[in-house]
């Protein structure tokens, strides 16, 4: 059984001369330091704990980025990001508001305040994420278990329990995208932060969510949880009143996971839903108009709807509408062979003569599903 992932840190801790920096102090530091560095002034120096720092700070402080900007290089060296920026629930990552000033001190360029919303939680937040020593992983998948343990009289024959397993090999796959921009925009710290922290990271991790859930295992696709052989299925039926079949199906899926091997099973800890299906559950009412998922029937306590049958509800458009997934997500693991990496280059098409730069982000990962029966797909929601 794979190790459980520990609690995720709320974000990297930055130190300046040994003192922790607040978010406001970090923004102010980047506003001045990045501008000075890119205009040919003194170099950036942002010491951090364990090589962390914000995604943008890591990039603009890196030697690879400095060489690319100052020497007008064709392609940058790889810039590996030491930590993943994960916003809190409902949080967006705002751009720094940055003013580039002339030698006379007058503002010559202003960056608009841009925001790019990111998903508040991802499938990787539910499973263990482990660094790999190789681009593939061979492991044993458990597909059955018969517990025949029993009391035995003195001298009696002990009963035999059996585990059904199969060897599995998973190969790391590349998830990548790039965004074209101009060399001039690289001198705008705010704009750089927007598409590096928000757009690029979000684009790569959105596809990661889709692959972990829906990948079909062919070509360069991962074999996602929903398409792994041995995952259980529970269809929405016509039980009870028209308002409750969906809730009943989810509850039955929980039982299937708990009794996956008859007398033994798993402990489901999350339910993954499409936003439209989550809305349908949130709006279920009884005959008096009270909301079924809320303790006092009031939509004012809407946060209560993020818990169904004691399961944490994860709402994501990565799963198809009409399908839900109940599971013990500790029975799956993301293996990271190459963390999120950024590279800049003008060696693409006519970018060199157009003074454009491609900013490319990519990661390389695999998915290991140790016990498919620990998951149950709910259909017909």
Secondary structure, 3 states (H helix, E strand, C coil): CCCCCCCCCCCCCEEECCEECCHHHHHHHHHHHHHHHHCCCCCCCCCEHHHCCCHHHHHHHCHHHHHHHHCCCCECCCEECCCCCCCCCCCEEECCCCEEECCCCCEEEECCCCEEECCCCCHHHCCEEEECCCCEEEEEEEEEEECCCCCCCCCCCCCCCEEEEEEEEEECEEEEEEEEEECHHHHCHHHHHHHHHHHHHHHHHHHHHHHHHHCECCCCCCECHHHCCCCEEEECCCCCCCCCHHHHHHHHHHHHHHCCECCECCCCCEEEECHHHHHHHHCCECCCCCECCCCCCCHHHHHHHHEECCEEEEECCCCCCCEEEEECHHHEEEEEEEEEEEEEECCCCCCCCCCEEEEEEEEEEEEEECCHHHEEEEECC
